[in-house]
Amino acid sequence: MTESTENNPTGHSIQDMFLRLVLWREKHVKEKTFVLFVAFLVGVSGGLAAILLKTLIHIISGALTSHVDVSAGNYVYILFPSIGVIIAALYVRYVVKDDISHGVTRVLYAISQNKSRLKRHNVYTSLVASSITIGFGGSVGAEGPIVYTGAAIGSNIGRLFRMSPRTLMILVGCGAAAGIAGIFKAPIAGMLFTLEVLMLDLTAVSVMPLLIASITSATLAYVYTGYDFEFFFVQSEEFYMSKIPFVIVLGIFCGLVSLYFTKVMNMMENFFGRFKNRWYKTAVGCVILSTLVFIFPPLYGEGYGSILGLLGGDPSTIVNGSIFYGDRNSVWFIILFVILIIATKAFATSSTNGAGGVGGTFAPSLYVGCMAGFVFAYSANLMGFDTALSTKNFALIGMAGVMSGVMHAPLMAIFLTAELTGGYDLFLPLLIVSTISFGTIKIFEPYSIYTMRLAKRGELLTHEKDKAVLTLLKIDNVIERDFLSVRPEMTLKDMVDTIAKSNRNLFPVVDTAGRLLGIVLLDDIRNIMFRPDLYRKMRVSDFMAIPPAKIEVGMSMDKVMKTFDDTAAWNLPVVENGLYVGFVSKSKIFNSYRRVLRHYCED
């Protein structure tokens, strides 16, 4: 018995018992059945994580802002957001020691490139950092971090029970769905988020685990917080079909607002990416964030209080706590104030993350959509159209429009807005606005704010089976290295001797440093290899050929296949920084393609 076992016999026995349980399960319970139980565990864990995150944010935010004077400007808005970002940045750098930003993008990367494996610390680190960031006033949302947390829960529970990679992918989706369902009390939206944003396929195998995880998490949220909607909304003004033309125009407007939001986020991310000094970047981000929050207090935190004010039909609350409180009764000032909030929200969100805070863009898109819908209806009414528009209704509809455009998820935007507010009576305009907004932004930007980074690197797993399987394939796994190499100065006799030792008909030509100079095909020298009179006269450099193309190590499989198609070659050499590595063949890729297709894509 080892020393560690003697010191901790209880822990050792528990581990042995769990291992025996896992082995018994693998022998007696089919994985397709057991995954339903694991999905329930993931739903419970994800729901509890969502409740904890919301509670921490409310406790911190309430403690800091409970004494804020709503009728005047508050200089605490300059201090609190920066303090929160700095604390979060210190926590990430010195405690976590890992990059936990861009939570949804990292989940997508784990699914497509890392066999759905997420680190154990991701179960709690995003939750801690985001609660500090948002609680202190960082202008971001909690949904990205809770998706990251939920996905990490699903990944680690699945690995604990030794689930297959295909099932592990489903459990990551279950965790993400549970996070969204728990934080918004929206089970349908949670499942649709997994299907549209994380791009998991809806199959007979995946639908039940996703439903179980989402419903379980949402049920826990309802038990804890009651059966109230997240945003209280009463439709006091009926929606008439005569307003459909305005809804169509709003859809186009929301699509353009979504495009602006996405472009600004990318621009600011590139701006902060150019800083070499981490703390200089934090200082610049904090200055931008605190300045914007002080001038526009609705940018503080998630901004849900402003959404409640607009959905409640009281737009004057939008200037509460600001230096412009005295202008709350000016119609034109309210319009200008809201337009400026729409214009600056993306700057505040990107500055929060760029400075070192941790948060998502989910809630900001919801927030901007509410503002866009409100200002659209408010402005249209001032223009004197015969049909008066309800600013409450259009604020709600705008939430779905911008979210659909930013996230490229129209179905999720429709159902999330309805589940958040109870605005099911507005289902038709929600459908119209979400669809048109999504169609509008797709003209200019084919990928969502979450997927564009991975798509540019060819690392995005999509619903297109061919591209999905190619994304899952790795060039390193299909390289063949059993080719005998030759030197350019070798004679034909040396070449023939090498051929006699090889079972291949292809030979790389390399120099002393290992650089690939060309290739020799057996068919190209068949007419001279049996002529002894040429053995000493001809050298490899005389008959070697230049390969039609070279494959670089790390190249995406999609580009590899395109290279094969362009050259019509059957074998191509693989190099790394010019040095010969091996060959890759179509037959090897096709065999791997079929194996991955059957493993990941069948029910």
N, C-alpha and C positions, 0 to 999 in steps of 0.2 A: 504493500500500500504506500502510495506517495505521501509526501509531507502535506501537500495541498489537500489531499483527500482526508488525511487525519485531522487537519485543522478545520475542515468544513465538510463533514460527512453528510449533513443535511442537504446542503446545496448540491453535492454530488449525486445523492440519491434522487433528488427532484429531477435533475437533468436526465438521469437514467430512466426514470419513470416516464418522463415526457418523450424521450427517444423511443421507448417501447410502445407508447401510445401512437406515435407517428408511424412506426413500422406496422402496428396492427391496423391502423387506418388505411395505409397503402395496400395492405393485403385484403381487407374485408370491405372497404367502402370506396366506391368509385369516385374519382376526382370530380366529375361533373355533379355528383350529389353533394360531396363534402364542401364544394365551393360555395354552396348556398349558406351553410353554417358559418363559413369564414366571412362571407359577405355581411352576415348579420353582426359578427364581431367588429368588422370594419365600420359598419354603420353606427354601432354604439360608440365606438372610440372616436369616430369622426364627429358625431353629434356632440359628445362631451367636450371635444377640443374646440368646436365652434362656440359652444356656450361659454367656455372658459375665456376664449378670446374676446367675445363681446362684453363679458362681465369686466374683464381687466380694463378694456378701453373705456367703458362707462365709469368705472371707479376712478381711474386716473383723470379723465376729462372732467368729471363732475367735481373732483377735489380742486382742480385748478381753476375752473371757470364759474363755480357756483356764486362767487361774489362779484362777477363782472357787471359793470354798469352798462345796460343796453342803450341808454340814452346819450352816450358820449363815446369818444374814442378811448381805446384802452391800450396803454403801452405794454401791457403784459403780452400782447400778441406779438411783440417784437422778440420777447425773451423765450416764451414757452416753446414755440416750434423749433427754434435753434437748439435749445437745451435737450429736447427729446431726440433730435437727429444726432447730436454729438454723443449722447449716452448710447444710442443704438449703434452708432459707428464704432465706438470703443468696445462695446459688447461683441460685435461681429469680428472686429480685428483681433482682440486679445483673448476672448473666451471661445468663440466659435472657430476662428481661424480658417474660415472657408467662405466662399462667396454664396450668399443665399438670396441675392436679388433676382428679379425676373422669375418669380416662382412658377408661373404657368409655362413659360418657355423652357424652364429646366425640367418640368414634368414631361413635356413633349420630347425633349432631348433624351430623357431616360427611357421613354417608350421606344423611340426610334433607333437609338444608338447604344444604349447601355442595358439592354435586356430587361427593362422595367425595374432596374435596381436603384434604389435611393438610399442614401446614407442614414444611419440610425439617428444621428443628431437632428436630421431634418424633421423628425417627429415633434420636436419642441422648440428648436432654435428660432424658426420663423415666427412662431406664436409669441415668443417673448419679445423679440425685436420689434415686431409690428405693433404690439400693444403699447410699447413705449413710444414709438414713432407717432402713431395716430392719437394716442391719449394726450400727448403733449401738443398736438395740433398740426402734425405733418399732413399735408394735403394729398393723402393717398387713401386707398381703400383696404379693407381687411380681407377681401375675397381672394386675391392672389396668394397671400400667405396661408390662408386656411386651405386652399386647394393644394398647395405644396405640402402642408402638414398632413392633410387627409391622404394624399397620394403616397407619402412616406409611410404612413400607418398601414395602408393596404400593401405596399411593397414589402415591408418588414414582417408583417403578420404572415403574408404568403410565403416568404422565404423561411420563416420559422417552421411552417408546416411542410416545407420542401415541395411547394407547388411547381408545376411545369412553367416554362417561360410564357406560353400562351395564356395560362390561367393567371399568372402573375400580372400580365398586362391588364386583364379584366379587373383584378383586385386594385390595381393602381387607379383605374377608372372608377371603381366603387368608392375608393377613398376620396377622390376629387368630387364625385357626386354627393357623397355624404357631407363634405365640407360646405358646398354651396347650399344643399338642402337644409343643413343645420343653421347656418348663419342668416339665411333669408326666410326660413320656414317655407321652402318652396321645393317639394320633392320632384315635381315634373321638370322644373327648370334644372335641377341638379342632374337628372339623367340626361337631359338634352344638352347640357354643357359638355358632358363627357362625349356625346356623339358628335356634336358640331365643332367644338373647340379642340378637344383632345383627339378627335377624329377616330374614335374606336368604332368598329362596325357593329351595327345592331343585328345580332344573330340569335338563334334559338339558345345558344350557350350563354351569351352575354346579357340578354334582356332581364332574366330573373335576378341574377346577382345585383345588377344595377338598380332595379326596382327595390329590392330588399334593403340595400344599403341606404338609398335615398329616403325611403319611407321610414325606416328605423330612426335615422338621424333627425328628420323633420318631426317625428312623433316626440322624441326627447325634447326638442326645442319647444314644441307646443306645451308639453307637460311642465316645463320649467318657466316659460314666460306667459302662458295662457294662449287662448285661441284668437288673439287679436292679430290683425294684419300688421306687417312691419311699418307701413305708412298708412295712417288712417285717412280714408277717402270716402266721401259721400257724394254720389252723383246727383247733385241738386238740379242740374240742367240737362235735359234730355238731348241726346244726339240725334239730329235729323239728317236724312239722306241728302238734303240739299247742301250739306256742308262737305260732301265727298270731294268736290274739286279743291277745296282748301286743304283737305287731308292729303291729296295727291301732291300738291305744291309743298306741303310740310315734309312729305317723304323725301322729295328732292333736296329741300333745305337741310334736313337732317343728314342726308348723305354727304353733302358738301361740308357741313360742320364736322362730321366724322372724319372726312379726309383732312381737314385743317388740324383737328386734334391729333391724328396719327402722324402727320408731317411734322408738327411742332415737337411731338414726343421724340421722334427720330432725330430731328435736328439738335435738340437739347442733349440727347444721349451722346451724339457725336461730339458736341461741344464739351461735355464733361469728360468724355473719353480722351480728349487731347491733353488733359492735365497730367503731368508726370508726378507731381507731389500730391499725395493723398489728402493731406490736411489743408493744403491750399484749395483743393477742389471742395472740401467740406466747408471752408470759410466762404467761398463764392456762392455755393448752394444755399447756405444758411442766410446770407445777406439777401439774396433774391427771394427766398421763401418768406422770411420775416417781413420784408418790405411789402410784399404782395398781401400777406395776411393782415398786416396792420391797416393797409388802405382798404382792403376788401375782406372784412371779417368772415363772410360766408365761406371763404376758402379754408377756414380753420377746420382741421380734421376731415371727417367724411362729409360734412356739410348736410347731414340729413335733416337738421333743424330747418334749413332753408327750404328743402323739398317739402317738408310738412307744411310750412307757411304758404307756399304756392299752391299745393294741393288743397289747402284749407280755404283758399280764396282771399288771402290777405297778403298782397305783394309788398306792403309797407314793411313787413318784418324783415325783408331782405337787407335793410340798412341798419338793423339792430347792432349796437356795439361799435358802430363806425363813426368817423369824424364827420360824416355827412348825414347824421341822424335828423338834423333839422330840415332836410330836404325830402323827407319820406312822403310828403303829400304832393310832391311835384310829379305829375305823370311822365313828363319827358325825362326827368332825372332818373326815375325808376327804370325806364327803358335803357337809357345810357349806362346806368349802373349794371344792369343785367348783361348787356352786350359786352361790357368790359370784363365781367366775371367769366363769360363764355370764352373770351379771347385770352384770358390770363390763367385759366384753370390748368391747361396743359403745361404752362411754364412752372406753376407752383408744384404740380405733381412730379414733373421731371427733375425739378430742383431738389425736392425732398429725397428722391431716390439717388440722384447724382451726388448729393452731399453725404450720403452714407445711411440714410434712413431705409426702412424696409416696409414696402407696401405695394399694392397693386393698382392697376388702371381700370379695374372693373367698376368700382363705385364712382370714380371720377367721370366715366362715360355716362353712367346713369344720371349723375348730377348735371352734367352739361346738357344732356338730353332734356331734362326737366326745364332747365333755363331756356333752352332753344324753343321748346314748344310753347312756353309761356310768352316769350318775347314775340314770337310769331303771331299768336292770337291777339296779344295786347296791341301790337302795331297795326294789325289788320283792322281791329275795331276802331282805332283812331283815324284810319283812312276813310271811314264812313261807308263801308260796305253794307248792303241791305241786310245781310245775314250776320247777326252778332255771333261771335265765337266765344265759347266758354274757355276762359284762360285756365281753369282747373282741368277741364277735359284735355285740352291740348298740351298742357304741361305733362300730364300722365302719358299721353300718346307719344310725345317727344322723347320720353325716357326710353321707350322701346325702339324708336327710330335711330337714335345715336348709338345705343348699345348694339343694335343689329349691325350698323355700319362699322363701328370700331372693331368689334369682335368677329365680324363675318358669321354671325349666328342668329339668323332671323327667327327661327322657331323658339330658341331659348329666350330671346328678347321678348317675344310675345307672351309666353307663358310666365316668365319671371315677373314682368310688369303686372300681369293679371294676378298672380299669386301674392305679390308684394302689397298690392293696394286693394284687392277685391274688385277691381274694375272690369269684371267679366262682361258687363253690359256694353263696354266699348271694344269688344273683341274684333268686330269688323274693321273699324279704323286702325286698331293695333296691327292687324294683318296687312292692311294696305300700306301703312307708313313703314313698317319693318321691311316689307318686300321691296318697296321702291327705294328706300335708303340703301339697302344691301345692293340692289342693282346699280344704283348711282355710283357708289364708291368702287364697285368692281370694275367699272370702266377705267378708273385711274389707278387702282391699287388691287392687284389680284390676291394679296395675302393679308391676313389680319395682323394686328399689332403684335400678337404673340408668335405668329408663325413666320413672319418675314425674315427674321434673322436666320432661322434654320433653313428656310427655303433657299436663301442665297448661297448657303454652304452645301446644299444638296443633302441635308440631314433630316428632312421632314417626312414623317410617315403620314400618308393620306389615305382617303377612301379608294383611290385608284389602285387596284390590286397589283398591276404591273410595277408602278412606281413604288408602292409600299414594299413589295418583296425585294426590289433592287436596293431600296434604302436599308433594309435589314441585312443584306449581304455585305460582307467586308472584303476588300481586295486582298487583305493579308491571308484570308482563309482559302483563297483559290489560287495562290501562287504555287507553281511547281518548280522545285529547285534541283531536280535530279538530272539536269542537263550537263554534259561534259563541255567545258569551255576550251577554246583554242586561242593561240596567239597569232598575230598577223605575220610574224616572221617564220612560223612553222612551215615545213615543206609539205608537198602533197603526200609524201610517204608518211610523215607524222600524222597527217590528217586521216589517211586510210587506217593507220594503227588506232587512232582515237575512235573511228567509226566502228572498228572491230570490238572495242570494249563497251560500246554504248548500245542501248536498245531504243534510242531516239533517232529521228531523222532530221534533227535541227540542232545546230551548234552555235552558241554565242561566241563572238570574237572579242576578246578583251585585251587591254594592255597590262603592263606590270602593276599599274595602280588599281586595276579592277574596273576601269572605265569601259563601257560598251562602245565598240567601234563599228560593229556590223554583225551579220549572221551568215551562216553557211547552211544551205538547204541541200540535203542529200540528192534530191532530184536534179539540182543544178550542176553537180559534178559527177553524176553517174557515167557520163560519156568519157571521162578522163581518169576515173579512179582505178581502172584496170589497165592503164598504160604505164608500165614500169619505166619507159624511157622519159616520162615526164616527172617522175617522182622527185628528182633532185633539182629540176629546172623551175618548177612552179611553186609558188608560195601561197599561203592562205590569203594574203593581201591581194593576190591577183584575181581570185574568184569569189571573194566574200561580197555580200550584197548589203545595201542599207535597208534596214527594216522600214516598212511603210509607215509605222508610227511607234511611239514608245508610251508605255503606261507608267505614270509616276506613282510611287507608294503614297497612299492616302487619298488618291483620286476616288471620287464617288463612283459607285457601280453604274449609275445612270450615264455618266460621262464615258466610262469604260465601254459600255455597250454601244454608245454613239460612235466611239472611235472604231469599234469593230465594224459597225454598219458602214461608216464612211470609207474604210480601207478595204472592205470585203476580205479581210485576213481571217485565218483560223487560229493562229497563234501570234501573240505579240510579246515582246520583251518588256520586263518590268525593271525600272531603274529608280534609284534614290540618289538625288544630287549627281546624276550622271553615272553613278556606279551600278554595275550589273547586279541584279538581285535574283531573277528567275524569269519564268515565262508564265503567261496566263493564256488559257485556251477557252474557246467557246464551249467545248464539250464539258469542261470542268465547271464553267459557270452555269450551264444548263442543268447539270446534275444537282448543283447546290440550289439553284432556283427552284427546281421541282420539290426538293426536300423542304425548303423553307415555306413554299406555298402550301404544301400539304400540312405542315406543322402549325402554321399560324392562321391559315385562312379557311380551314374546313370546320364545320360544326362538330 
